[in-house]
Amino acid sequence: MRNAAEAVHGRRPADVDPKDVLKDAFLKTRAPGFFHCIISIAGGRLRAANLADSGFLVIRGGKTVYKSPAQQHGFNCPYQMGSTSGELPDEAEEMVVAVERGDIVIAGTDGLFDNLFPEDIEETVELFLKKESLPEVVACALATAAREKSLEKRTASPFEVAAYEAGVEHFGGKYDDITVVAAYVVPDSLYFI
């Protein structure tokens, strides 16, 4: 993500092409893993480039109005982008989503989306909005909830549902890396952590 931050340094959000940022960051990255979702918000539009099973959702009025699709070869076999193997940034799916003042954008790795259903995320976001919490507090709360759910074996999770649909036996959450970023859409700018 440091390489992605360098790729956009000094640029206006409206001038940022998420797929170009993904490509630039990928070419400079030597680490084996990679966060696969780059988002830019400006002028009422969210533009994203997403590869694999990281992703984002947009919450408006307490309900999810958009959830990015995961890219997978099959169950629990997501596209992978890294310095040694897998897909390339050109294979990232590009999206444009209309956003409004008051929308909340939640981006995360599969550790978030495999463990929390959209309604779980919505409830957590609403709870912290009532407390007038900053985006980083919301992100931390979601990451903590996803981690707790990943360790449970008796509570249904999105990963358990997907496993069932694929004919694989799995109960509870899925222990995995978890990264979450929350952003509030505000007039003429975006505050994020």
Secondary structure as the mmCIF struct_conf table of DSSP 4:
data_model
#
loop_
_struct_conf.conf_type_id
_struct_conf.id
_struct_conf.beg_label_comp_id
_struct_conf.beg_label_asym_id
_struct_conf.beg_label_seq_id
_struct_conf.end_label_comp_id
_struct_conf.end_label_asym_id
_struct_conf.end_label_seq_id
HELX_RH_AL_P HELX_RH_AL_P1 ARG A 2 VAL A 8
TURN_TY1_P TURN_TY1_P1 HIS A 9 GLY A 10
HELX_RH_3T_P HELX_RH_3T_P1 PRO A 13 ASP A 15
HELX_RH_AL_P HELX_RH_AL_P2 PRO A 18 LYS A 28
BEND BEND1 ALA A 31 PRO A 32
STRN STRN1 CYS A 37 ALA A 42
TURN_TY1_P TURN_TY1_P2 GLY A 43 GLY A 44
STRN STRN2 ARG A 45 ASN A 50
TURN_TY1_P TURN_TY1_P3 ALA A 52 ASP A 53
STRN STRN3 GLY A 55 ARG A 60
TURN_TY1_P TURN_TY1_P4 GLY A 61 GLY A 62
STRN STRN4 LYS A 63 LYS A 67
HELX_LH_PP_P HELX_LH_PP_P1 SER A 68 ALA A 70
STRN STRN5 GLN A 72 GLY A 74
TURN_TY1_P TURN_TY1_P5 PHE A 75 ASN A 76
STRN STRN6 CYS A 77 PRO A 78
STRN STRN7 MET A 81 MET A 81
BEND BEND2 SER A 83 SER A 85
STRN STRN8 GLY A 86 GLY A 86
HELX_RH_3T_P HELX_RH_3T_P2 PRO A 89 GLU A 91
HELX_LH_PP_P HELX_LH_PP_P2 ALA A 92 ALA A 92
STRN STRN9 GLU A 93 ALA A 98
TURN_TY1_P TURN_TY1_P6 ARG A 101 GLY A 102
STRN STRN10 ILE A 104 GLY A 108
HELX_RH_AL_P HELX_RH_AL_P3 ASP A 110 PHE A 113
TURN_TY1_P TURN_TY1_P7 ASP A 114 ASN A 115
BEND BEND3 LEU A 116 LEU A 116
HELX_RH_AL_P HELX_RH_AL_P4 PRO A 118 LYS A 130
TURN_TY1_P TURN_TY1_P8 LYS A 131 GLU A 132
HELX_RH_AL_P HELX_RH_AL_P5 PRO A 135 SER A 150
TURN_TY1_P TURN_TY1_P9 LEU A 151 LEU A 151
BEND BEND4 LYS A 153 THR A 155
HELX_RH_AL_P HELX_RH_AL_P6 PRO A 158 GLU A 165
TURN_TY1_P TURN_TY1_P10 ALA A 166 GLY A 167
BEND BEND5 GLY A 172 GLY A 172
STRN STRN11 VAL A 180 VAL A 186
TURN_TY1_P TURN_TY1_P11 PRO A 187 ASP A 188
STRN STRN12 SER A 189 PHE A 192
#
